Amino acid sequence: VAAAKTLREKAEALQFLTEAQKSAFGAASSVIGLAKQAGAAVRTVGGSLPGLDAVETPTEQDIQTALEGMELGDDGTSKLNYFIQVYRASDYPIYEDYAIYRANEPLSGPRQIVVTK
């Protein structure tokens, strides 16, 4: 996908991804789009994605900023109200059922659940 130059080439590249890879790509793309709309910098940690800055080892400031973004206020809100959960069902098959259970929890909050096999 990263090497594709046109929209058609990207669509053709996405066609060969597995469903789990398509779900993960869609979830990551959604979060990246929201962050860029808000004017936030988007970085990967411990890996790389085309078009994004990579941070191999996060600094103490990076960790603190991430934790502050997830802190819940007295009214139950936080700066970062979106969370991606990835369950690797190929490692632990029970994760598929667990992901469905977690998605049905009341007041689970906005999140994207991705189950890979």
C-alpha positions as CSV (number, residue, x, y, z in Angstrom):
1,V,0.0,0.0,0.0
2,A,2.8,2.4,0.9
3,A,4.4,2.1,-2.6
4,A,1.1,2.8,-4.4
5,K,1.0,6.2,-6.0
6,T,-2.6,6.5,-7.2
7,L,-5.9,5.7,-5.6
8,R,-6.4,2.8,-7.9
9,E,-3.0,1.3,-7.0
10,K,-3.8,1.6,-3.3
11,A,-7.2,-0.1,-3.8
12,E,-5.5,-3.0,-5.7
13,A,-2.9,-3.4,-3.0
14,L,-5.6,-3.5,-0.3
15,Q,-7.4,-6.2,-2.2
16,F,-4.6,-8.7,-1.3
17,L,-4.7,-8.0,2.4
18,T,-6.4,-10.5,4.7
19,E,-9.6,-9.4,6.5
20,A,-7.7,-9.0,9.7
21,Q,-5.1,-6.8,8.0
22,K,-7.8,-4.8,6.3
23,S,-9.5,-4.2,9.7
24,A,-6.3,-3.2,11.4
25,F,-5.4,-0.9,8.5
26,G,-8.9,0.7,8.6
27,A,-8.7,1.2,12.4
28,A,-5.3,2.7,12.3
29,S,-6.2,5.0,9.3
30,S,-9.3,6.2,11.2
31,V,-7.3,7.1,14.3
32,I,-4.6,8.8,12.2
33,G,-7.2,10.8,10.3
34,L,-8.8,12.0,13.5
35,A,-5.5,13.0,15.0
36,K,-4.4,14.9,11.9
37,Q,-7.8,16.7,11.8
38,A,-7.1,17.9,15.3
39,G,-3.7,19.1,14.3
40,A,-1.8,16.5,16.4
41,A,1.4,14.8,15.5
42,V,1.1,11.1,14.8
43,R,4.0,8.8,15.5
44,T,4.5,5.1,15.7
45,V,6.2,3.5,18.6
46,G,8.5,0.4,18.2
47,G,7.8,0.1,14.5
48,S,7.1,2.1,11.4
49,L,4.3,3.0,9.0
50,P,4.6,4.9,5.7
51,G,4.2,8.6,6.1
52,L,4.5,8.6,9.9
53,D,7.4,9.5,12.1
54,A,8.7,6.5,14.1
55,V,9.9,6.6,17.7
56,E,11.9,3.5,18.6
57,T,12.0,4.2,22.3
58,P,9.6,6.6,23.8
59,T,10.9,9.3,26.1
60,E,9.6,9.8,29.6
61,Q,7.8,12.9,28.3
62,D,6.1,10.9,25.5
63,I,4.8,8.4,28.1
64,Q,3.6,11.2,30.4
65,T,1.8,12.9,27.6
66,A,0.1,9.7,26.5
67,L,-1.0,9.0,30.1
68,E,-2.2,12.6,30.6
69,G,-4.3,12.2,27.4
70,M,-6.0,9.1,28.8
71,E,-6.6,10.6,32.3
72,L,-10.3,10.7,33.2
73,G,-11.6,13.9,34.6
74,D,-14.3,14.2,37.3
75,D,-17.0,14.3,34.7
76,G,-15.7,11.0,33.1
77,T,-14.2,12.6,30.0
78,S,-10.6,12.7,28.8
79,K,-8.6,14.4,26.1
80,L,-8.2,11.2,24.3
81,N,-11.5,9.4,24.0
82,Y,-10.6,6.7,21.4
83,F,-8.9,3.4,22.0
84,I,-7.9,0.6,19.7
85,Q,-7.8,-2.9,21.2
86,V,-6.1,-5.7,19.3
87,Y,-6.7,-9.3,20.2
88,R,-4.4,-11.8,18.5
89,A,-6.7,-14.8,18.2
90,S,-4.0,-16.8,16.4
91,D,-2.0,-16.8,19.7
92,Y,-5.0,-17.4,21.9
93,P,-8.2,-18.5,20.2
94,I,-10.3,-17.5,23.2
95,Y,-9.5,-13.9,22.4
96,E,-12.2,-13.9,19.6
97,D,-14.9,-14.7,22.1
98,Y,-13.4,-12.3,24.7
99,A,-13.4,-9.4,22.1
100,I,-17.1,-9.9,21.5
101,Y,-17.7,-10.0,25.2
102,R,-15.8,-6.7,25.7
103,A,-17.6,-5.0,22.8
104,N,-20.9,-5.7,24.4
105,E,-20.0,-4.3,27.8
106,P,-22.2,-1.4,28.8
107,L,-20.5,2.0,28.8
108,S,-17.5,0.6,27.1
109,G,-16.6,3.9,25.5
110,P,-15.6,4.8,22.0
111,R,-13.1,2.2,20.7
112,Q,-12.2,0.1,17.8
113,I,-11.7,-3.6,18.4
114,V,-9.6,-5.6,16.0
115,V,-9.3,-9.4,16.1
116,T,-6.5,-11.0,14.1
117,K,-6.3,-14.6,13.3
